[in-house]
Structure formats: structure tokens, C-alpha cells
């Protein structure tokens, strides 16, 4: 899922996002609650109408801002007290207020307010407090949710890197029977082996027929390995943020289009890519962009960032679509091996964390 934090994917229109094949993207409750604010959201009829997006929306509850805006936030049992990054004004985000804001936003999937800590937080007692508080806050969210018939509330599993704490949280969250389940608190600087252990531990305990959402995951290797470990949904700002730095995501790795080697390269951003930017100009809806054009504009014009954003979003969505098709065709191990072979032509450079995690679920990257 691409991240449109403040109701827009930076630099591209809703129509351009739709053309990538995107049918579910993210908005952020905390930021929309500050600006444009709940009164405007109610008046316009929700975030779909505000941003002209006719497909699905998922809203983060605002809990992640406990980490990203830690200096501006104070957590108590009541909720999270923030100082606005816009004007310094105070804001109290409680489970009830988070639900009210998300009801006004009208998101198709809404997240519970959880007590979020980075996984590397050294205080185990505080980690347990956050995990148990997240369960209590879920109960308050369920009670406060006004539209359960048309908005799907997902719980969020916490517990840091403590696998037993994660198991305990899974059992509590599964008992609440929400439409979907998220694994939260990752992407906090933990080792990749620890990340994989947490995902695998949680997915083993989750119901088969409910979506499993690993929050904040965006690197292609992380996506493919997490799917192998049993996860279904992901989001991250990285694909769009890295586009604004002039980087194109391809099946052979990330290309820095600012490099001089692309100045006279008149091929597409990626050969064989089906995104609107890379398709030949004679095809319907194609832009036919060259690497030389992106290079020429990447340091001085915003158009390069716009084009790379379209390309990167399409790449990530196409990667997930390929994984889905491979699973349905019962060819997923072959898909994973091809993915890593494209990314790392020398097998000796395969990351050990990915090799180990995949081997644990029966996929041997070194097996022909």
C-alpha cells in the first residue's frame, strides 16, 4: 500500500495513482485530524471525497506518531498528548477520539490506537506495559467504533522482540475477533533476523482467513520474505520517498538516476516494466520516458520525482501481484528464487537473514 499521509501521494494525482493499479492506499489519522480537521472532513463527506479517491483507504490510528514525534508526545492510560508540529497547540488522542476521527475520514480499514515503542526499546517493563495497554485500548476502540458495518477495524499486535510477549498479545487480539490483524512496532532498527522471528511467530498464531498486515515494511526483499512467512499486507513511505531522491526501484536493484551514466541512456527506466512511464509511447496511456530525461530533470525539476514515484509504486504493486499469482498457481518458491536471483546475480551475496528465514518455511534459495 502506498502512503498518502496527508490525503495525497506527493507529486502525483489520484488518476495517476489509479493507473499504477493501486486500489488501497494509506492516510494518517493524526495528520488529517490536525489539518484539515474533523469539521472539514465531516462537511466534505470524508477523505475519499476530499482527495478524489474512489478506491479503498486505510488509516493509521496516529499511534506511530508516538515514535516519530516522540519529543512532542506524552503517553498515559487516557491516551497520547501531542503538541502540534504545525503550531505547537496541544492535542489529546485517545482511543475514542481516534475512532471518531477515522469514522469522519470514512476509511475502509481503520487501525486501533496502540501504544507504540521501537522494538529496540531497552525497558522490558515499559514494553509489557505498552503491549497490555494496546489490548485495553483495542477494547475501547471497539466500543467507540460507530460504523462496524462499513469500516473494518484492525487490531495491532505489540510486544517488541520478546516472542513470548508477542504470543501473549496474539492470543488476546485474536480473541477480540477483528476483521483483520496487524503486526506493529517493527521497522524500528531491529536486526533482520529478529524481524523475521517476530513475523513468523505472530503469523503462526493468526487465523488463516483474516488479512495479516505487517506495518511499515517497504523494501522488496522484506516484502517477499514476509509473504513467505505468512503475511499479506504492507505499507511504507520508502518507495515514494526514494523516488524524490532520484532513485528507481527495479528487479535488479535500486538505480540512482542522478548518475552521469544515464545522461545519454535513451532506454526506459526499466526494460520490460509495464508502468505508464516505461511502456512505449505508442501504447495507450503510456508516457514513454527515457532514463536520459529522468537524469536531466532529477536534480532541478520536480517532474523526475513525479515519474519515479509512478514507476516505484507500480513496481511494488506489481511485485505483490506477482507473488499473489505465484501462490495461486502453486509456484511461489520458484517466484522467490527468481526474485533473489534477479536482485543478487551472485548467490554468495544473498543476505543470510533472508536465506535462513526462507529455509525455515521450506524455500531453499540455493536449491535449483
N, C-alpha and C positions, 0 to 999 in steps of 0.2 A: 504494500500500500504506500503510494507516495504521500508525503506530508505537506498539507496545505495549512500550516499552523494558524494563520490569521485569515482563513477563508479564501486563500489564493495560493496557487503554486507559483512561486516567484518567477515572473517573466513570461509566463505563457497563459493563454486564455483557456476558459473551460472547454471550448471547442477543440483546441489543440491537445488538451489533456485527454479528452474523449477519443481523439484519433489515435492515441497510443494503445487503446484497448482498455484503459483504466475504467473500472466500474465501482471502485471503492477507494476513497481517499480519506485522509485524516484532517480534522480541525482540532484546535485546542480550546478546551472549555475555559481555562484560566484567562487566556488572552482575549477570547471573544467576550467573556464576562466583563472585562475591563473596557474593551473597545471593540465593537460599537456599543456594547452594554445590553442588558436584558430587555430594557424598554424598547430599543430599536429592533431587536430580534423578534420580540412579540408583535411589534407593529408591522414588520415586513412579512411575518409568517414563517420564520425560521431561516436557518443558514442555507438550505438548498436554494431558496428564492434570493437571498442576499447575494450569493455568489454565482447564480445562474447555473447551478449544477443539478442535472436531472437524474443522476445516478446515486449510489449509496455513499453515506458519510459515516465515519466512526469518530467519536470524540473521546480524547483522553480526558480524564476527570480533572486534571490540574495537579494531581499528586506529584508528578515528575518535577514540578517547579520547586518542590521541597529540596531537590538535589540541585537543579540548575540555578535556582535563585536563593540558595541556602542563606546567604547573608541578609536576605530580605524577609526570611520566613521564621516563624516560631511555631512548633508543633505541640499541641496539648490534646487531651481526650476530646475536647469540644470540636477541634478542627485545626486548620492551619491559618495563622495570622500572617498576612503578607503586607509589605509596603510596595505600592505600585511602582514598577520600573519606569512608568510614564511620568508620574508627577509626585511620587512619594506618599500618596494618600493610602490609608490603611484599608485592608480588605480581609474579611474573615471567610474562609472557605471551609464550610462544614460538609459532611456527607449530604445533609438535606439541601443545602444551597447548591452543591454540585449537581444533584439530581434536578433541582428546579431549573438551573441554567441549561442543562442538557435537554430537559423537556422543552424549553423555549427554543433551543437550537434545532430540535427535531431530528437529531442524528438517528440513523437506523441501528447503529450499535453504539452503546454508551458504556463507559467504564466506571466501575465503582471508584470512590475516593479511597486511596490506600495510603498507608504510612510508608514512605519510600526511603530506603537507605542504599547507598552504594554497597555492592557486595563485599568490598574490601574494608568496610567499617570494622574497626578493631574491637568494639564493645559488644560482646555476645549478649549481655543482658539487654542492651538497647535494641539489638536485632530481634530478640524474642519479644520484647515489648511492641516493636513495630509489626511483627507478624501477627501477634494476638490482637492488636488494635485494628489491623486490617480486616480481620474476621468480624470484629464488633462493628466496624464501620460499614461492612457489607450488609449486615442486618439492618442498619439504619438506612442505607441506600435502598434496599428492597422495600422497606416500609414507606419511604418517601417518594418512590417512583410512581408517577401519575399515569403513564401510558404503557404498561407492560404488554398490551395487546399489539402495539405497533413499533415499540422501541425495545431492542434486545439488550438487557443489562448483562455485562460480563463481569465475573469476579476476577481478582488478581492474586496469584499465589506469591507470597513473600517468604523470607527465611534465609536470605543471603546464600552463603556457600555451605551452610550446615544442612546436609542431606536429610538428617532425621527431622530437623525443623521444617524442611520443605515437605516431607512426607506428612507430617502432622497437619500442616496448613492445607495440603491437598485434600486430606480426609475431611477437614472442616468445610472447605469450599465446595467440594463435590456434594456434600450433604445438603447444601443450600439450593442445588438444582437450577443454577442459572443457565440461560440458553447457550453460553459459551464460556470458555475459561482461558485466562491469560496467565503467562508466567512472567512476572515482573522483576524489577531490580537488577537485571543483567546489563551488559554493556557499561559496567562501572569500573573497568580497568582490570577485571579478573583475568587470570590465565585461561587460555582457550580450553585446556583440559578440564578445568573447573567448570567453565561454562557448559561444556558438553555433558559433564556429570549431572549438573543441575537439570538440564533439559531432559536427559534420558530418565532421571529419577522421577521427575514430575509426569512425563507422558505415560510412563508405565502404570500410573495410578488413575489416569483420567479416562472418562467414558469414551468409547470408540466413536460414537455418533454425534459428538459435540466438537465444534471447532476449537483447536488449541492455538493460541496466539502468543508467540514469543515477542515481547515488546522491545523496540529499539534496535532491531537487527537488520543490517543492510548490506554487508559485504557479500559478494556472490558465494564465496566458499562457505560462509556461515549459513547462508540460506539453504544451500544444497545439503550440507551436513545435518542441519536442523530438521529438514524434511525427512531425511533418513532416520533420524531419531524419533520421528513421530509427530512433528509439529506441522501446522497448516498455514498460519498467517503470520505476517511480519510487517514492520514499518521501520523507516529510518530516513533521516534528512540527508544522509551521505550522498546518495546518487544525484540529488539536485544541488547540494552544496558543492560537491566536487566539480560539477558542470560549470559553476560560476568561477572556478579557478582554472578553467580551460581544459578539464580532463574528460576524456571519453571512455566509458566502460565498454570493453569488448570481450569476446570469448577468449582472446589471447592475453588479456590483462588490460590495465588502465594506460591509455595513451595521453601524454601531455602535449596537447595540440599547439602549445606556445613554442615548442622546439623548432629550430630552424629547418630541420629535416623535412617538415611538412610544407614549407613555403612554396615549393613547386610540385606538390603532390596533388594531382587532379583526379584522384580516385575518391570514392565515397569515404565517409568516416570509418565504416567497416564494410568490407566486401561481403555481400550476401545478406546484410541486415535488411529487415523488412520495414524499418521505421520510415515515417514520412520524409525524414532528412536524407536517408541513404538510398531510397528507391530511385531508379532512373526517372528523369524528368518527364518521360513520355507516358508514365503510368499515372492513373487517376489519383489525385490527392498527394502526389509526390512533389518534393521540393528540389531534389537532385543536388544536394550540397556537396561541395568538394572539401577535402582536407585543407587545401590551399586557402579557400575562402574563410574557413573557420580560423586558421592560423592568422591570416591577415587581420581579422577582426578581434581576436581573443584578448588582445592587450588594450584595445581602445574603444570598442563598440559593444554594446550590450547584446547585439544580435547573436554573437557567438555563444554567449551563455544561454540564450533562449533555445538555440538549435541543439546544443549539447544537452540541455535539460530534457527536451523532447526525446532525443536519442537514448539518454541514460534511463529514463523512465520506461521507454519501450523495451530496452534490453532487460531490465529487471522483471517486468511483467511477462515478457516472452520466455525468460528463463524459468519462471514459475509455471507458466503454461506448458513448457516442455516437460517439466518434472511431473506435472499432473497427467499429461498424455502418456508418459512412460509408465507411471503407476497403473493407469487404467489398462495399458497394453501388456502389463506384467513384464516390463523391460527396464525397470528402474535401476538395477545395478549397472547395466550397460550404459545408461544415461549418465550416471555418476562417474563412471570410468572415463567416458568420452569428455565430460566436463573438465575433469582434472588433467587429462592428457592434453587438452587444448590450452589450459592455463599454465601447465608446467610440462613442457616438452621433454625435459629430463626428469625421469621418475625419481631420481635421487633427491630432487628438490621438493618433492611432495611434503607439505607440513606434517610433522609427526602427530600433532594433535588430531588432524583430520583422518590420517591413516588409522590411528588407534580407535577413534570414535566409530568409524565406519566398520572396522573389523569386528567391533563389539555387536554390531547388528547384522553381521554376515556378509558384508561387502569388502572384499579384499582388492585394494587398488592395484596390487602387483600381480594379480591373477589374470591371465589372458582370457 
